[in-house]
Amino acid sequence: MLLLSLLLIPLVGIFIISIRSSFIGPDSNNEEKTLGLTTLVVNLIVSLVIFILFDFSQNQFQFVQEGHE
């Protein structure tokens, strides 16, 4: 779930920025920067959690997410 969130967090941020800019207009440059920075910080926190939980002593795949059929 953590690896999937690393992919989805930036996509959600892009979606929110594009929706807000289409409704508000080009004058919301500071809000777009704030949303982009917030997305970046959340993604950084998730990646740091993954790094902390990673077990370097194992010689196998970690954080594997399998799809259901």
Summary of the structure (lengths in Angstrom):
residues: 69
radius of gyration: 16.3
end to end distance: 17.3
largest distance: 51.4
contacts: 138
relative contact order: 0.17
helix: 70%
strand: 0%
